[in-house]
Amino acid sequence: MMTLKNGLDLWILYFIGNTSHHFSQQQQLHILRDSQLKCIYSMNETLEPQDGLYCPQTWDGAFCWPYAAAGTLVVKPCPDYVHGFNPNATASKYCSENGTWWVHPELKQTWTNYSLCGNVHSPHDDGNVFVVHIPVIKAISQTGYSISLTLLLIACLLLGSVRRLRCPRNNLHLQLFASFILRASVSLFRDLTYGKSVEEGSTLCKTLTCFWQYCLMANYCWILMEGLYLHNLVFLSMFTDTAGILKYGILGWGLPLFFIIPWIIVKATLEDAFCWTLNENQGYFWIIRGPITASIVLNLIFFINITRVLFLKMFSSQAIQSRRYRYRKWFKSTLVLVPLFGVHYALLLAVSFAANLSEALEITWLYIDQSFSSFQGSFVALLYCFLNGEVQSEVHKMLERFREKEGGHNPQNSLLTQSLTYISKARSSVQSLHNLPKRKDNWKNGDMSLVPQGTPNINEKEDWGQSVGRQQHAESLL
């Protein structure tokens, strides 16, 4: 079974046979992708005939079909780059009288007759699921990255422009936001320009691939830096929330270079094929994948350790609270930590190995993976900026000053202002973790102010983060 993990911009060919061939499965996918890019380039360069009604030029997953006059059957030699195909045989595609390619009545999509090409599956085979689902998954990915990019840019503007929000902790968040912005921007840029401007094996193509790999590694690295920062706050008694973040910045942006540079050297000298997107030798690919996997595992360890401490401290408190209430608070606290530590990556990493067992599992894995990966930036921006009480309070003050300056209207009459006031009463669930006392004695005494809150509840009268916030600085993690 062919794998889809090498890129969603592959239109997966569903009729590849199962006999041995002179190139690997991964090479087959890359050749198909390369052929698709050439087809897209041809579409942009070729003018549509004006002497009648024509079916448009199209890529069907295996072959690039030219413009065809309405009511004609186009016959072409079977592509020689598809495993199992006989290049001496022919494939055909019918252009209907209305100027559209013929639609298969059962598949409900345009169809090409490859039955004479050789070892192919019937149109009813399960492999067709790729042709149906890959465009949908790609659309989800593009939508998620677009929304994430928008929210992250706004979040950066807020945290960077409001003076009272400038602190080492928020500077760390800005670096994390920047890594998500780079990842989303490069992903969208590749989708928009890759097939139009990048030729096979060109320097621009390889440079784009290298930059994409760097952005990907930097994003994982900055998720690790956030996890390490929070872990140090909880477990290192000499570590404070006002500590500098220079070392985190150096590690976050510098560590990926220690792996990207060797990977570039290896690709340029030992596997200089196509656009460096082909990983025929998996050992070379693990130069990048290895550190990413290690960061995921390390962050998972941080997450489990912090969650364990929260659980123990929460249930060792002398406060009179029901067990159900404490479980609910612990669950909410844990849930908010998930996007910070990228815990879902650990789950997806395990599921990815099982995805090789069947096409249905692989499609399901792709839906989940691309949804989480593309929308994670949105979740991070929401949790650590827009839903943060400190940020909402500052925005509320800005709105009040603006309204007073504009006309002296009572801000309490504004629906937007009332909503912000209502939301800002709640603290973020991880807020108190960044307001930890500097001595470990508080943990031993069961100080419940160290336990982060979960999703805000206006009926709760007890704010575990307030007492700590008064003693220290009124700063929150988020």
C-alpha positions in Angstrom: 0.0 0.0 0.0 1.3 3.4 -0.9 1.8 6.0 1.8 0.5 9.5 1.8 2.8 10.9 4.5 5.2 12.6 2.1 2.8 15.5 1.2 -0.9 16.2 0.7 -0.3 17.9 -2.7 0.1 14.4 -4.2 -2.9 13.3 -6.2 -2.7 9.7 -5.3 -2.9 7.2 -8.2 -5.3 4.5 -7.3 -4.5 2.0 -9.9 -0.8 1.2 -9.2 -0.2 -2.5 -9.4 1.5 -4.8 -6.9 4.2 -6.5 -8.9 7.9 -5.7 -8.5 9.4 -2.7 -10.4 12.6 -0.9 -10.9 11.8 2.0 -8.5 10.5 2.1 -5.0 7.0 3.0 -3.9 8.2 6.4 -2.6 9.9 7.1 -6.0 6.7 6.3 -7.7 4.8 8.9 -5.7 7.5 11.5 -6.3 7.4 10.9 -10.0 3.7 11.3 -10.0 4.0 14.5 -8.1 6.6 15.8 -10.5 4.4 14.9 -13.5 1.5 16.8 -11.8 3.7 19.9 -11.3 4.7 19.9 -15.0 1.0 19.6 -15.9 0.1 22.5 -13.8 2.9 24.5 -15.3 1.7 23.6 -18.7 -1.9 24.7 -17.8 -0.6 28.1 -16.9 1.4 28.5 -20.1 -1.0 27.1 -22.6 -3.7 29.3 -24.1 -7.2 27.8 -24.5 -8.2 27.3 -28.2 -10.7 29.9 -29.4 -12.1 28.0 -32.5 -14.8 26.1 -30.7 -15.9 24.3 -27.5 -13.1 22.4 -25.7 -12.7 20.4 -22.5 -10.0 22.0 -20.3 -6.6 20.7 -19.8 -6.5 18.5 -16.7 -4.5 16.2 -14.5 -6.3 13.0 -13.6 -3.8 11.6 -11.1 -1.6 9.9 -13.6 -1.5 11.8 -16.8 -1.8 15.3 -18.1 -4.6 15.5 -20.7 -4.5 18.4 -23.2 -7.4 20.5 -24.4 -9.9 18.4 -26.3 -12.6 19.4 -28.7 -16.2 18.7 -27.5 -17.5 15.3 -28.5 -14.2 13.7 -29.1 -12.3 10.7 -27.6 -8.7 11.5 -26.8 -6.3 8.6 -27.0 -2.8 8.8 -25.6 0.0 6.3 -24.9 0.0 4.9 -21.4 2.4 6.8 -19.2 5.7 4.9 -18.9 6.4 6.3 -15.4 3.5 4.4 -13.8 4.3 1.0 -12.4 2.6 -1.9 -14.2 1.7 0.2 -17.3 2.6 -0.8 -20.8 3.8 2.3 -22.6 2.9 0.7 -25.9 -0.8 0.5 -24.9 -3.2 3.4 -24.9 -5.4 5.2 -22.5 -8.5 7.2 -23.4 -10.6 10.0 -22.1 -13.9 11.3 -23.5 -14.8 14.9 -23.9 -18.5 15.3 -23.8 -20.6 17.4 -26.2 -21.0 20.1 -23.6 -17.3 20.7 -23.2 -16.7 18.8 -20.0 -14.8 15.6 -19.3 -17.0 12.5 -19.0 -18.2 11.7 -15.5 -18.4 8.1 -14.4 -22.0 7.4 -13.2 -20.9 5.4 -10.2 -17.8 7.3 -9.1 -19.5 10.7 -9.6 -16.3 12.2 -10.9 -14.4 12.5 -14.2 -12.8 9.2 -15.3 -10.1 7.9 -17.6 -10.0 4.5 -19.2 -6.7 2.9 -18.3 -8.0 -0.7 -18.8 -5.7 -1.3 -21.7 -2.6 -0.1 -19.9 -1.8 -3.3 -18.0 -2.0 -4.2 -14.3 -4.7 -1.9 -13.0 -7.5 -2.1 -10.6 -11.2 -1.6 -11.4 -12.9 1.7 -10.8 -14.6 0.1 -7.8 -11.4 -0.6 -5.9 -10.9 0.9 -2.5 -7.9 2.8 -3.8 -10.3 5.4 -5.2 -10.8 6.6 -1.7 -7.5 8.6 -2.1 -8.8 10.5 -5.1 -11.9 11.5 -3.2 -10.4 12.4 0.2 -7.0 13.9 -0.6 -8.5 17.2 -2.0 -10.7 17.5 1.1 -7.8 16.9 3.4 -5.8 19.5 1.5 -8.6 22.0 1.8 -8.8 21.4 5.6 -5.1 21.9 5.9 -5.2 25.2 3.9 -8.2 26.5 5.9 -6.5 25.6 9.2 -3.2 27.3 8.3 -5.0 30.4 7.0 -7.1 30.8 10.2 -4.0 30.1 12.4 -1.9 32.6 10.5 -4.6 35.3 10.9 -5.1 34.7 14.6 -1.4 34.4 15.3 -0.6 37.7 13.6 -3.3 39.5 15.6 -2.0 37.9 18.8 1.6 39.0 18.1 0.3 42.6 17.5 -1.5 42.6 20.8 1.4 41.1 22.9 4.0 43.3 21.1 2.1 46.6 21.2 0.7 46.7 24.7 3.5 47.9 27.0 2.0 46.2 30.2 2.1 42.8 28.4 5.8 43.0 27.7 7.6 40.5 29.9 9.9 37.5 29.5 7.0 35.0 29.6 5.1 36.8 26.8 8.3 37.3 24.8 8.6 33.5 24.9 5.0 33.2 23.7 5.8 35.6 20.8 8.7 33.3 19.7 6.3 30.3 19.8 3.8 32.3 17.7 6.5 33.3 15.3 7.4 29.6 14.7 3.7 28.8 14.0 3.5 31.8 11.6 6.5 30.6 9.7 5.2 27.1 9.4 1.7 28.3 8.2 3.2 30.8 5.8 5.6 28.4 4.1 2.9 25.7 3.9 0.5 28.1 2.2 3.2 29.5 0.0 4.2 26.0 -1.2 0.6 25.3 -2.2 0.2 28.5 -4.1 3.4 28.6 -6.0 5.1 25.2 -6.0 3.5 23.9 -9.1 3.6 27.2 -11.0 7.2 28.4 -10.4 9.3 25.5 -9.3 10.9 23.2 -11.8 12.3 19.8 -11.2 15.6 19.9 -9.4 15.9 23.7 -9.5 17.8 25.6 -6.8 14.7 27.5 -5.9 12.8 24.2 -5.3 15.5 22.8 -3.1 15.9 26.0 -1.2 12.1 26.0 -0.5 12.3 22.4 0.7 15.2 23.2 3.1 13.4 26.3 4.5 10.2 24.3 5.0 12.2 21.6 6.9 13.8 24.3 9.1 10.4 25.9 9.9 9.0 22.6 10.7 11.8 21.7 13.1 11.8 25.2 14.6 8.1 24.9 15.4 8.6 21.5 17.2 11.7 23.0 19.0 9.7 26.0 20.3 7.0 23.8 21.6 9.7 22.0 23.4 11.1 25.3 24.8 7.6 26.2 26.1 7.4 22.9 27.8 10.9 23.2 29.3 10.2 26.7 30.5 7.0 25.6 32.4 8.8 22.5 33.7 11.6 24.7 35.1 9.0 27.0 36.8 7.4 24.0 38.5 10.5 22.0 39.6 13.4 24.4 39.9 13.2 26.4 43.1 15.8 29.0 41.9 13.9 29.6 38.6 11.5 32.5 38.4 9.0 33.8 35.9 11.2 36.9 35.4 14.2 34.9 34.3 15.6 35.9 30.9 14.7 33.9 27.9 17.8 34.5 25.8 18.9 30.9 26.2 15.5 29.6 25.1 15.7 31.9 22.0 19.1 30.5 21.1 18.0 26.9 21.5 14.7 27.4 19.8 16.1 29.0 16.6 19.6 27.5 16.7 19.0 23.8 17.5 17.3 23.0 14.1 20.4 24.3 12.3 22.5 21.5 13.9 20.3 19.0 12.0 19.3 20.9 8.9 22.8 21.7 7.8 24.0 18.0 7.9 20.8 17.0 6.2 21.5 19.5 3.4 25.1 18.2 3.0 23.9 14.6 2.8 21.1 15.4 0.3 23.5 17.5 -1.9 26.2 14.8 -2.0 24.4 11.5 -1.6 20.8 11.9 -2.7 20.6 14.9 -5.0 17.4 13.8 -6.7 14.4 15.8 -7.8 13.5 18.6 -5.2 14.9 16.8 -2.2 11.4 15.7 -1.2 12.2 12.1 -2.1 13.5 10.1 0.9 14.6 6.8 -0.7 17.2 6.3 2.0 15.3 6.5 5.3 18.5 6.8 7.3 19.0 10.3 5.7 15.5 11.3 6.5 16.0 10.4 10.2 18.5 13.2 10.5 15.5 15.4 10.7 12.8 13.0 11.9 14.9 11.7 14.8 15.2 15.0 16.6 11.6 15.8 16.0 10.6 12.5 17.5 12.9 13.0 20.5 11.3 16.4 21.1 7.8 14.9 21.1 8.8 12.2 23.5 10.6 14.7 25.8 7.6 17.0 25.9 5.4 14.1 26.7 7.6 13.3 29.7 7.4 17.0 30.8 3.6 16.9 30.4 3.1 13.6 32.4 5.4 14.9 35.2 3.7 18.2 35.6 0.3 16.6 35.4 1.3 14.1 38.1 2.5 16.9 40.4 -0.7 18.9 39.8 -2.8 15.8 40.7 -0.9 15.1 43.9 -1.0 18.7 45.1 -4.6 19.1 44.2 -5.7 16.1 46.3 -3.3 16.9 49.2 -5.0 20.2 49.8 -6.7 20.8 53.1 -9.5 22.8 51.4 -12.9 21.3 51.7 -13.9 20.4 48.1 -15.8 17.5 46.7 -13.8 14.8 44.9 -15.7 15.3 41.7 -14.9 19.0 41.8 -11.2 18.3 42.2 -11.2 15.8 39.4 -12.9 18.3 37.2 -10.4 21.0 38.0 -7.5 18.6 37.4 -9.0 17.5 34.1 -9.4 21.1 32.9 -5.9 22.0 33.9 -4.5 19.0 32.1 -6.6 19.7 29.0 -5.3 23.3 28.7 -1.7 21.9 28.9 -2.2 19.6 25.9 -1.6 22.2 23.1 1.3 23.8 25.0 3.2 20.5 25.2 2.0 19.2 21.8 0.8 16.0 23.5 -1.4 15.1 20.5 1.8 14.7 18.4 2.8 11.8 20.6 -0.6 10.2 20.0 -0.4 10.8 16.2 3.2 9.5 16.2 1.9 6.2 17.5 -1.1 6.1 15.2 1.1 6.8 12.2 2.7 3.4 12.4 -0.7 1.7 12.6 -1.8 3.7 9.6 0.3 1.6 7.3 -2.0 -1.4 8.0 -4.8 -0.2 5.7 -5.8 2.6 3.4 -8.8 3.4 5.6 -6.7 3.9 8.6 -4.2 6.0 6.7 -7.0 8.3 5.4 -8.4 8.6 9.0 -4.9 9.4 10.3 -4.4 12.1 7.6 -7.7 13.8 8.5 -6.7 13.9 12.2 -3.1 14.8 11.7 -3.7 17.6 9.3 -6.6 19.0 11.3 -4.5 19.1 14.5 -1.4 20.4 12.8 -3.0 23.2 10.8 -5.3 24.4 13.6 -2.8 24.1 16.5 -1.7 27.7 15.9 -5.3 28.8 16.3 -5.6 26.9 19.6 -2.3 28.4 20.9 -3.3 31.9 20.0 -6.7 31.6 21.6 -5.5 30.0 24.9 -2.4 32.1 25.4 -3.6 35.4 24.1 -7.3 36.0 23.4 -8.7 34.0 26.3 -6.1 35.1 28.7 -7.5 37.3 31.5 -4.5 39.7 31.6 -4.8 40.3 27.8 -8.5 40.8 28.0 -8.1 43.2 30.9 -5.7 45.3 28.9 -7.9 45.3 25.8 -10.8 46.3 28.0 -8.9 49.2 29.3 -7.9 50.3 25.8 -11.5 50.2 24.7 -12.6 52.2 27.7 -10.0 54.9 27.0 -10.9 54.9 23.3 -14.6 55.4 24.0 -14.0 58.1 26.6 -11.8 59.9 24.1 -14.3 59.5 21.3 -17.4 60.8 23.1 -17.6 59.9 26.7 -20.0 57.0 26.3 -20.5 54.7 29.2 -18.5 51.6 28.4 -20.8 49.4 30.4 -23.5 50.1 27.7 -21.3 48.4 25.1 -22.2 44.8 24.4 -18.6 44.1 23.4 -17.2 45.8 26.5 -19.6 43.8 28.7 -18.6 40.6 27.1 -14.9 41.3 27.6 -15.6 42.2 31.2 -17.4 39.0 31.8 -14.7 36.9 30.2 -11.8 38.6 31.9 -13.2 37.6 35.3 -11.9 34.1 34.6 -8.3 33.1 34.7 -6.5 30.8 32.3 -6.0 27.3 33.6 -2.2 27.4 33.4 -1.9 30.9 34.8 -0.9 30.1 38.3 1.9 27.8 37.1 3.8 30.9 36.1 3.1 32.6 39.4 4.6 29.8 41.5 6.3 30.7 44.8 10.1 30.5 44.6 10.4 28.0 47.5 9.4 24.4 47.3 8.0 24.5 50.9 4.7 25.8 49.5 4.3 22.5 47.6 4.9 20.5 50.7 2.3 22.5 52.7 -0.3 21.7 50.1 -0.7 25.3 48.8 -3.5 24.9 46.3 -2.7 28.3 44.8 -0.1 26.4 42.7 -2.7 24.4 40.9 -3.8 25.9 37.6 -7.4 26.5 36.9 -9.3 24.8 34.1 -11.9 26.3 31.9 -13.4 29.4 33.7 -16.6 28.9 35.7 -18.5 32.0 36.9 -20.1 30.0 39.7 -16.8 29.2 41.3 -16.1 31.4 44.3 -12.5 30.3 44.8 -9.7 31.5 42.6 -6.6 29.4 43.3 -4.3 31.8 41.4 -5.4 35.1 43.0 -3.5 34.8 46.3 -0.3 34.0 44.5 -0.9 36.8 42.1 -1.2 39.3 44.9 2.0 38.2 46.6 4.1 38.2 43.4 3.5 40.0 40.1 0.2 40.0 38.4 1.4 38.0 35.5 -0.1 35.0 34.0 1.5 32.3 31.8 -0.9 32.9 29.1 
